[in-house]
Amino acid sequence: ADTITFNAAISACEKSCQWERALLLFNVALQIRVQPNAVSYNATISACANAIEWEKALQMFSMMAEGAVESDTVTFSATISACKKGGQSERALQLFVLIAGSEIELNTATFNAAISTSEKVAKWNEALHLVTTMAEIEVQCNVITFTAAISACEKGGMWEKALQLFSAMGKSKVESNAVTSNAA
């Protein structure tokens, strides 16, 4: 067995919500000296995120750094998502700050994970800052971006900001959905 074979098996476990088996396969790979790569870690972290096993996801994130395997946007997005789902919003936002200070290119998914986290804890000003930053560095906003930011403003009682975002959404040609319309 090689890294590619283990990655395929771990990814299958991730997709079928078998986080414990994904961790087991990862550990078996280590035991038989198969060198994990970013895909191995990312699939295992994603499996943990899907199961709301944020502590395991953070352990994998730390192991990745210790093993000198380079993390990427998928790594950070999955780990941020795991923390958010596990009610660890502050940790999720700390991870976003960590990635923002690194050389890893930020993308829509990474920003959306941070904006969704801000929305969850009603940090409307943080959500607005992130949307503004996306525009400044030319990262494309999508319906998830706007819905989470609008919802954060709504939760913070900032209905005027929510309406401004809804208007900006239309100007940027992002189509709203029922959730976005209800949040605004």
Secondary structure, DSSP 8 states (H G I E B T S, - for coil): --HHHHHHHHHHHHHTT-HHHHHHHHHHHHHTT----HHHHHHHHHHHHHTT-HHHHHHHHHHHHHTT----HHHHHHHHHHHHHTT-HHHHHHHHHHHHTSSS---HHHHHHHHHHHHHTT-HHHHHHHHHHHHHTT----HHHHHHHHHHHHHTT-HHHHHHHHHHHHHTT----HHHHHH-
